[in-house]
């Protein structure tokens, strides 16, 4: 049994005004990201030493969470010292191409 912190990061919309979680792009300042959205994950990773984090469906500042090297590698792995693994929410990797149109082929997505 292993603990997992989800939904990383800035995931706060299910369905609002015609935008759903599969297409939502959380536009947040670096300050808001660091001071508001990331502290719970910092605590999970550093203090609780979770086995994994789950990237979410949404994008953060134009980059899908599951493809976002800044939040996954720079923040979670390098700054917070995540020693575990990253898992995706069900279908979240598919939204990189299908929902956010961040990549154009399956090969580029994975």
C-alpha positions in Angstrom: 0.0 0.0 0.0 1.3 3.4 -1.0 0.1 7.0 -0.5 -0.5 9.2 -3.5 -1.1 13.0 -3.5 -3.5 14.1 -6.2 -4.4 16.1 -8.4 -1.2 17.9 -9.1 -1.5 20.9 -9.7 -3.9 23.9 -9.8 -6.8 21.5 -10.3 -10.0 23.3 -9.2 -12.5 23.0 -11.9 -14.9 20.2 -12.8 -17.3 21.9 -15.2 -18.0 25.6 -15.4 -19.5 27.8 -18.0 -18.7 25.4 -20.9 -15.2 24.5 -19.8 -14.6 21.1 -18.3 -11.6 19.6 -16.5 -10.3 18.0 -19.7 -9.8 21.3 -21.4 -9.2 23.7 -18.5 -6.0 25.8 -18.5 -5.3 27.2 -15.0 -3.7 30.6 -15.7 -1.9 31.4 -12.4 1.0 33.6 -11.6 4.2 32.0 -10.3 3.6 33.6 -6.9 0.1 32.2 -6.7 1.3 28.8 -7.9 4.1 28.7 -5.3 2.1 30.3 -2.4 -1.4 28.8 -3.0 -1.5 25.7 -5.2 1.8 23.9 -4.5 2.2 24.0 -0.6 -0.1 21.0 0.0 2.0 18.9 -2.4 5.3 20.1 -0.9 4.0 18.9 2.4 2.9 15.5 1.0 6.2 15.0 -0.7 8.7 16.4 1.9 6.8 15.6 5.2 4.7 12.6 4.4 7.2 11.1 1.9 4.4 9.9 -0.4 5.2 7.2 -2.9 3.7 9.1 -5.8 1.9 12.1 -7.1 -0.9 12.1 -9.6 -0.9 14.7 -12.4 -4.3 16.1 -13.2 -6.3 16.7 -16.3 -5.9 20.4 -16.5 -3.1 22.5 -18.0 -1.1 25.0 -16.0 -0.2 28.1 -17.9 -0.7 26.4 -21.2 1.1 23.2 -20.5 -0.9 20.0 -19.6 -0.1 18.9 -16.0 1.0 15.5 -17.1 3.5 17.0 -19.7 4.6 19.9 -17.5 8.4 19.4 -16.9 8.5 22.5 -14.6 5.9 21.2 -12.1 6.8 17.5 -12.4 10.6 17.6 -12.6 11.8 21.0 -11.4 9.4 21.4 -8.5 8.3 17.9 -7.5 11.5 16.0 -8.1 14.3 18.6 -7.7 12.8 21.1 -5.2 10.6 18.8 -3.1 12.8 15.7 -3.6 10.1 13.4 -4.8 11.8 10.0 -4.8 8.7 8.1 -6.0 6.8 8.1 -9.2 4.2 10.1 -11.1 0.9 8.6 -12.1 -1.7 10.1 -14.4 -5.4 10.4 -13.6 -7.5 8.1 -15.7 -7.2 9.3 -19.3 -5.1 12.4 -18.4 -2.3 11.5 -20.7 -4.8 11.3 -23.6 -6.0 14.8 -22.8 -2.5 16.1 -23.6 -3.3 15.5 -27.3 -7.1 15.2 -27.5 -8.2 17.9 -25.0 -5.4 20.4 -24.9 -4.0 19.8 -28.4 -0.5 20.2 -26.9 0.9 17.4 -29.0 -0.3 16.2 -32.4 0.6 12.5 -32.3 0.4 9.7 -29.8 4.2 9.2 -30.1 4.8 12.8 -29.1 2.4 12.5 -26.2 4.1 9.5 -24.6 
